């Protein structure tokens, strides 16, 4: 049950990011606003999440995990309820920031509690599960939002997020102990936070594995932002067929996350990450070749999409766990930096794909290739000097 609560905490923020995107036209009409202002509600949530992660990590290193975690979930719960009853887009914007802020606390502190309580194969196993759910949440969120809209209105989407927050709050109160004893806490404010960040940025393995995850997210979000255009507009598939394809890819990523969680009992995470990255790079280059020379055929695009998405389940959890092991004494700050790097990288992919125009799959393929190659480079850097014995 503790694992379930921690996994839910890691998923609330990503789900709340995109879950109501299918309702944008309805929200725009209901609140009498513009599409551009609606887009700002996504930006507002990202700003809140980034701020929450920056504050939650070092704060929890100073005062413990439990109190900030309960406060963050409570804020996310209250903000979600207000969003559900927002009378205008101004109120929605303000409380989307607060919703993201509270969600950022949950994302960071869920990981920090896990790092405090586990190590070794158990850390790798549970981190795979948490990161798998957290990584897949932004992908399935629009699908869940669309299902809710089949039986309700856009306001019900925020009520579902509020219900998830309430369940997480109850689970935290009943099941999550204080995992950071006073003897392991660090005093100090912003100066201490800056010092801890600087210390982690000098640790090659922490930075390298953080960037492995960040640039894998960069490649993944290029797919998320452009795949609907490629599959529906270029290949001529229906929206239903696209949704089925999207769901298959998402299930593949979740399945690989759980498979990776089992394999870490017998294998070091590095070979699993290497396998995942090899598949993603190969699929990205296949998509690039198909875009450049073969007029983007479905027999390349659809398998390449699956083989780009599914192996992320072998990358995110293991990369996050290996980075976290390099930041055990400042787990809150390390967790915050991991989440922030992931969020920034993922948020940059969509506008970069958009800069290339909408008449070709080439911009998406280029971003995916670049992201996967940088991720591979960081993986190589992380392994230098560690020796082959560490992988067995």
N, C-alpha and C positions, 0 to 999 in steps of 0.2 A: 504493500500500500504506500510506503514511503516513496518507492520508485515511481509509482503512478502520480503521486502529488508533485514530485520534482519534475516529471515529464510534462505534466499539465502546465506548470509554471513556465517551462521553457517554450511552450507552444502558444500561450495567450497573446504575447506581444506580436509574433508573426501573423497569427490568425487575425488579430484586430487590425493589422496593417491593411490588408487587402480584402477582407471578408465582405465589405459592402460596396466594392467596386461595381458589381453587376447592377447595383441600385442607383448609380450615379444619375441616370436620366430622371428617375423618379424623385430623387432628393432635390435635384436642380429645379424641377417643376414645383414640387411641394413647398420648398423654401423660397421660391421666386428669385433664384440667384443665377449666376453664370457658370458655364463649364470650367472656366479658368479658376474661379474661386473654389469650386469643388475640388479641383486638382490640388489646391492649397491645403485641403484637409489631410491629404496624404503627406505632404511636406511637413505640416504641423505635427503629425504623429511621429514622423522620423526625428524631428527636432526634439520632441519630448522623450522619445526612446533613447536618443543619444545622450541627452542631459541626464536622464535617470541612470543610465549605465555608468556614466562618469562619476556621479555622486554616490551611487549605491555601493560600488566596490570598495573605495577607500573608507567610506563611512562605516561599512560593516567590519572592515579590518580594525577599526577603532573601538566600536561599541558592541560588536557581536552581530550575528546574522539574523536572529529571530525577530527582534523588534523592528528593524528596518524592513524586513520581509513582510511582516504583518501590515506595517504602515503602507508600503507600496501596493500590496494587493487591495487593501481597503480603498486607497485612492483610485485605483483602476476600476474597482466596482462602482464607486460613487460617480466617477466621471462617465462610465458607460451608461449608467441610468440617466444622467443629465443629457447625454448625447441622444438617447432614445426619445427624449421629450423636448429636444431643442426647438425653440420657436423660430429661430432664424440662423443663417449661416455664421454670423458672428459668434453666437453662443457655441455652435458646433465646433468652430475653429479653436476657441479657447479650451474647451473641454477635451478635444482631440489631443491637444498638447499635454494636458494633465493625464489623460488616459495612457498616452505613450510613456509619460514620465513614470507612472506607477507600473506599467508593464515592463519597462526597462529594469526596475528593481527586481521583479520576479525572475526575469531572464538571467540576470547576473547572479543573484543570490541563490537561485536554485542550483546553478553550477558550483558556486562557492561551497554550499552545504555538502554537496556530493564530494568535492575535493577534500573537505575537512574529514569526512567520515570514512572514505575508502582510499585504497591505493592498489597498485599492481593490476593484475588481470580483472579484478572486480571493478576498478575505476574504468578501465578500458571498456568493459562490457556495458556498464550502465551509461557511460558517456556516449557510446554508440547508439543506444536506445534514445537518449535525450536529444542528441544532435540530429539523429535521424528524423525524429518527430519535429524538432525545431526547424530542420532544413526543408522538410516537406510541407510544413504548415503554410508558407507563403504561396506554394504552388496550388494546394487544394483549397485555400481560403476562398477564392472566387467561386469555385464549384459549390462549396458549402453555402455561400451567400446566395447563389442562384437557386439552390434547393429551398432555402428559407423563403425566398421571394415567391416560390410556387404556391405557398400556403399562407403567406403573410405579406407585410409591407416592409419598407426599409427600416422602420423603427424597431421591428422585431429582431433585426440583425444585431443591433446593439444590446437588446435585452438578452439575446443568447450569449453574447460576450460577457454581460453582467452575470448571467447564471454560471458561466464557467469560472469567473472571478470569485463568486460566492463559494462554489465548491472548493476552489483552491484555498480560499481563506479558512474554511472549516477544516479542510485537510491539514493545513499548516498548524492551526491551533491545536488540533488533536494529535497529530502524528510527528511533526517536525520538531526535534529538540534544538536547544541552543548548541551549535556544533563548534563554536570557537570559545574556549575557556579564556578567562581574563588573563592568564599567564601568557597567552599567545597573541594578545591584542597589541596594536601599535598606537601610541599617542601621536598627536599632531594633527594639523589641518592640511591646507593646500600645499604647504611646503613639503610635508611628508609624502603626500600623494605624488607631487612632482618628482621627489627623490626616488620613490618606488617605481614610478614609470620609467625614469631614466635608468634605474638599475635593470629593469626588465628589458629595456631596449638595448642594453649592452650584452644580453644573453642571446647568443646566436640561435640556440635551439628554440627558445621561446618565440623570437621574432620570425624565424623561418617557418615554423609550423603555423603560427598565426597567419602568415601570408599564404601558406599553402591553402588554408581554408578560405581566406579572403578572396583569392583569385579564382578558386574553384567556384565560389559563389558568384563572382563576376561573370564567368562563363555560363553558369546556370541561369542567371537572371537575364542574360541576352536571349536565351531560349524562351523564358517566360514572357518577355516583353514583345517578342516578334513572331512566335510560333503560330499564333492564331492567324496573322496576316498571311504567312507562308502557306499554311495548310488550307485555309479557306479561299483566299483570294488568288493565290498562284496555282495551287493544285486543284482547286475547284471542289473541295470537300464541303459537306454541309456542316453547320454548327454542331449538330448532334455527333457527326463522325469525328469532328475535332475534339469534342468533349470526351468521347470514348478514348481517343488516342492520348489525350492529356491524362485521363484517369489511369490508363495502362502504364504510362511512364511514371506517374506518381507512385503507383503500387510497386513498380519495380524498384524505385528508390527505397521505399519502406522495407521491402523484402530484403534488399541488400544490407540495410542497416541492421536488421535482426540477424541475418546470416553472419555479418561481421561481428556482432556481439557474441555469438556462439564461438566463432573461430578464434577470438582473442583468448579463449581459455587454453588454446593449444599453440597459437602462433603469436609472435610479436607483431604489433600494429604496422610496422614499416612495410613488410611485404604486402600487407593488405592495401595500404595506401598506394604502393607502387603499382599494384595490379589495377586499382581503380583509375589512377592517373594515366596509365598506358592505354586503357580502353577509351577514356575521354579524349585524349589527344588524337588517337586514331580516328574516332568518330568525328571530331571537329575537322580534321583534315579531309576526311571523306566528304563532309558537307561543303567544305571550301572548294574541292575539286568539282563536285556536282554543280555548285553555283557558278563557277568560272567557265566550265567547258561543256556541261551536259544539260544545261537549261533546267536545273533543279528538279530532277525526276523524283517521283514518289518513292521508288525502290531504293533510293539513297537517303532521302530526307527522313522518312519515318523510322527506319532502323537507326540512323545517326542520332535522331532525337532521343530515342530510347537509350542508346548506348552513351549518350551524354548525361542523361538524367540519372538513370539507375545506379551507376557506379559511384555517384556522389555519396551514397549510403556507406561506402567503404572509406570515404575520405574524411567527411566532416567530423564524425565521432572520434576516430583515431587521431586525426590531426589536433582536435581540441584537447584530447586527453594527454597527448605528448607535450603540447604547449603548457598545459596546466601543471604537469609534473616538474616543469622548470620554474614554477612560480608558487611552490607550495607554501612558503612562509608569508606571502602576500596574495593569497588566493583570491580575495575580493577584487583587488586591483587588477590581477591577471585576468580574471573573468570579465571584468569591465573592458579591458583592452581587447580581448578576444571578440566580445560582442560588438564593440564599436568598429573594429576593423572589418568584421563581416558585414555590418550594416552599411558602412560607407562604400565599400566595394560594390555591394549589391545595388545600392541606389545609383551608382554612377553608370552601370551597364546600360540601362534603358535609354537615357538621353544620348549616350554615345551611339547606340544602334540607330536612334532616330535621326541623328545628324547625317547619316548616310542616305537618307531618303527611304521611300516605301515601295519602290518599283523593282526591288531585287532582294534576294536572300543573302547577298554578298556581305552587307554590313554586319548582319548577325553572325555569319560564319567567321568573319575576320575577328570580331570581338571574342568569339568562343575560342578560336585558335590562340589568340594573344593571351587570354586569361589562362587557358590550360597550360601553355608553354611556360608562362611565368610561374605558375603553381609547381610545375615539374622542376624548374630551376631552383625554387626555394626548397623543395624536397631534397634535392641533391646537396644543397648547402647545409641543410639540417643534419645530413648523415655524415658529413666530413668529420673524421677523427673519432667517430663513435665506435668504429670496429664492427666487423660482421658478427661477432659473438652476441652483440646486443640485440640482434634480430632473431635469436633462437631461444 
